[in-house]
C-alpha cells in the first residue's frame, strides 16, 4: 500500500486505527487458540459431558460446527505432539 502525500491527517489517523485494531485482533485470535488448546489438553469437553471440544465451543460461542472445527484444528498446532519414536 502506498501512503503518499495524497493522504491527509484524518485519513492517516483512520489508517492507523485500522492497522492497530487488526494487530489487536490477531493477538486476540492467537490467545483464543491458546485457550482452546488448553481446553483440549485438560480434557474439559469430556468433563462437561460435551465429549468433544468442537461441541463445547459450539455451545460456548454459539458457533456453527464448521467454525468450531476450524478453531480446534488451528489450535492443535499449539498442543505438544509426539514424534514417531514416541518422544515429545
C-alpha positions as CSV (number, residue, x, y, z in Angstrom):
1,X,0.0,0.0,0.0
2,X,1.3,3.4,-1.0
3,X,0.8,6.1,1.6
4,X,2.0,9.0,-0.5
5,X,1.3,12.7,0.3
6,X,-2.3,12.4,-1.0
7,X,-3.4,11.1,2.4
8,X,-4.4,13.7,4.8
9,X,-4.1,13.7,8.6
10,X,-7.6,12.5,9.2
11,X,-7.2,9.7,6.7
12,X,-3.8,8.7,8.2
13,X,-5.3,8.5,11.6
14,X,-8.1,6.3,10.3
15,X,-5.5,4.0,8.6
16,X,-3.5,3.9,11.9
17,X,-6.6,2.9,13.9
18,X,-7.4,0.1,11.5
19,X,-3.8,-1.1,11.5
20,X,-3.8,-1.2,15.3
21,X,-7.2,-3.0,15.5
22,X,-6.0,-5.6,13.0
23,X,-2.9,-6.2,15.1
24,X,-5.1,-6.5,18.3
25,X,-7.4,-8.9,16.5
26,X,-4.5,-11.2,15.6
27,X,-3.3,-11.1,19.2
28,X,-6.7,-12.0,20.5
29,X,-7.2,-14.8,17.9
30,X,-3.8,-16.3,19.0
31,X,-4.8,-16.1,22.6
32,X,-8.1,-17.8,21.8
33,X,-6.3,-20.6,20.1
34,X,-4.0,-21.0,23.2
35,X,-7.1,-21.2,25.4
36,X,-8.7,-23.8,23.1
37,X,-5.5,-25.8,23.2
38,X,-5.7,-25.7,27.0
39,X,-9.3,-27.0,26.9
40,X,-8.1,-29.8,24.7
41,X,-5.1,-30.6,26.8
42,X,-7.2,-30.6,30.0
43,X,-10.0,-32.7,28.6
44,X,-12.6,-30.1,29.6
45,X,-15.1,-31.2,27.0
46,X,-15.2,-34.8,28.4
47,X,-15.6,-33.5,31.9
48,X,-18.5,-31.3,30.9
49,X,-20.3,-34.0,29.1
50,X,-19.8,-32.5,25.6
51,X,-17.4,-35.3,24.6
52,X,-15.7,-33.2,22.0
53,X,-14.0,-29.7,22.2
54,X,-15.7,-28.7,19.0
55,X,-19.1,-29.3,20.6
56,X,-18.1,-27.4,23.7
57,X,-17.1,-24.5,21.5
58,X,-20.3,-24.5,19.6
59,X,-22.1,-24.1,23.0
60,X,-19.8,-21.6,24.5
61,X,-19.5,-19.3,21.4
62,X,-22.8,-20.1,19.7
63,X,-20.7,-21.2,16.7
64,X,-21.6,-23.2,13.7
65,X,-19.9,-26.6,13.5
66,X,-17.6,-25.6,10.7
67,X,-16.2,-22.6,12.7
68,X,-15.7,-24.7,15.9
69,X,-14.0,-27.4,13.9
70,X,-11.6,-24.9,12.3
71,X,-10.7,-23.4,15.7
72,X,-9.9,-26.8,17.1
73,X,-7.7,-27.7,14.1
74,X,-5.9,-24.4,14.2
75,X,-5.3,-24.8,18.0
76,X,-3.9,-28.3,17.5
77,X,-0.5,-26.9,16.4
78,X,-0.1,-25.4,19.9
79,X,-0.5,-28.8,21.7
80,X,2.5,-30.9,22.5
81,X,3.0,-33.5,19.7
82,X,4.6,-36.9,19.9
83,X,7.2,-37.9,17.3
84,X,7.0,-41.3,15.5
85,X,9.5,-42.6,18.1
86,X,7.1,-41.7,20.9
87,X,9.1,-38.7,22.3
88,X,7.8,-35.2,22.6
